Amino acid sequence: MKKIVFVAPSWTAGYGRFNPARYFARTYALWPPLALTLLATIAQRKGYMVHIIDGEIEQLSIPQITKKIIAIAPDYVAFTGTTPFYDLTKQMAKSLVGIPGYNPILVLGGGHVSNCKMTDDDFSMFDYCFRGESERSWEKFLDMNATKNEVPVVFESDPVDNIDDILYPDRSLLKYQLYKIKTKFGIKNFTSIIHSRGCPFNCIFCSSKGFSRKIRIRSPESFVDELSWINSTLGIDFFSIISDTFTMNRDNIIKTCDLIKKKGLRIHFEADTRANLVDDELMKNMAEAGLVSMVYGLESADEQVRKIMHKDGVPLEAYIKANEIAHKYGVVTQNATMIGMPGDTIETIKKTMYFLRTNRSIQQSNVAIAVPYPGTILYDMAKKGEHNLKLETQDFSQFKRYGFSVMSVGDLTPARLKEIQYECFASIYAPWWRWKSTIHRSGWLGLATHLYKVLKVFFSFRWEFLFTSKLKPK
């Protein structure tokens, strides 16, 4: 029986052990590698012996991962890699090259290879590369007699039209008990689950070029059956829903919530959507079905910046209303924002901070520095110097959202954007009325970290973003 090991790197190691960004990355983004789990499930159904190594959840170094792989001695090693952490994936793959008596077939998929041209980075150590949605092409690969290659053989995306047909990923292949999330109910064991694929919108910062944009939404029956199956077999009752815009099809969500309630599932979940795609009845139904947290992509409160990033289709009034509706039903909202976008200045960033500081129904927010990932319109803009942008480095290992900056916009240099990001976090979490939801989401250590930022900014006298009076538009 042939063996395959699937590997995800320990990606937060790139932040450094004592960097607060690492703590928040692990708090907010430590999701199970569901795509790898799905591919492993497909391989297992075809008679392969499979293993998954999640270096992040197990906190394994590259040498430790390599040692585990060699001990298993698989015929194939399948890696995944996003842009900011692809350098770690390359290191792991290279560690398996040239080992006496062992020469496995190396396979790569994930966001970086899907959105890059094959000449944009070094993929030469891999025998096969999979771009975009890979379930169908992966099945073809497993049925062929794969061999080592001088240059990578590339499988292009062959998207699944009906995602109800996708197998349930066998999460028991993971150490699923280790995946935890902080909620208002305390720390919970959780998993992610696919609800839809594709997005009709064209935000300039989204890496969608390498994946199908065709909208495919699971039927309520398929989605709820998987929720029920996970809950009954693994005992997991908290879910992070994978969907670019969860409430895109209102009728689908109403039926899904009704089915969750009809089956008597005692679960909770969080999701992302657009602020103009929620209403009172819909939010009430979702809250009754178990919704406890919703993320809205605010990005900026400046209308011109929002227009450039293709977010002007959602008026600011929609965010005010959507946050108030969620607050009414006890749903915690997070409003995701970015700085360093085309058109950004000190004043446009202040406008965003003022919006966040004066809307109490917004209980949580984050501030990312815009990253021009390969495959995005923003990447092309930065390379061409449009909107006064300048790409300062092509080192993809620096393309991280927190504590890193790779692009200037006008007078806002990467160094200044990093300072502003720090000051904006201090500003957002200075008000006492946000502390309770902060503890629920980030724990007492998270609150302490935010308050430390507040005090540090206060005693440095960098008050440009700290007080509402200094943020108010002139």
PyMOL commands that set and color helices and strands:
alter all, ss='L'
color gray80, all
select helices_A, chain A and resi 11-15+20-29+34-45+55-58+62-72+83-94+111-115+135-143+163-165+171-173+176-178+220-234+250-262+275-277+280-289+303-308+316-328+346-357+377-384+386-388+396-398+414-428+432-459+468-471
alter helices_A, ss='H'
color red, helices_A
select strands_A, chain A and resi 3-8+49-54+76-80+105-109+128-130+153-155+180-183+186-194+196-197+216-217+238-242+268-273+291-299+332-339+364-369+389-391+407-409
alter strands_A, ss='S'
color yellow, strands_A
deselect
rebuild
show_as cartoon
